[in-house]
Amino acid sequence: MSHSMLSGFVARWRRACRRKFEFIFNKRSEFFTISATHVGSDYVGWLHFQPVYDQVVAANPDMFD
């Protein structure tokens, strides 16, 4: 593979990676916005997370040691 072919491949690869990153970041941001509207408030989110937290702590008693 010649140097010019390799540099062209690397440039295309970088553009593809950048597009993929931007797509994932935009979808992730959209997901968080939708999730926040469904949860309602910080307090409700915290309240609903408590059973999950209790399960994690019960399954991993040495987690905070």
Sequence and secondary structure as in RCSB ss.txt:
>XXXX:A:sequence
MSHSMLSGFVARWRRACRRKFEFIFNKRSEFFTISATHVGSDYVGWLHFQPVYDQVVAANPDMFD
>XXXX:A:secstr
  HHHHHHHHHHHHHHHHHHHHHHHHHHHHHHHHHHHHH SHHHHHHHHHHHHHHHHHH TTTT 
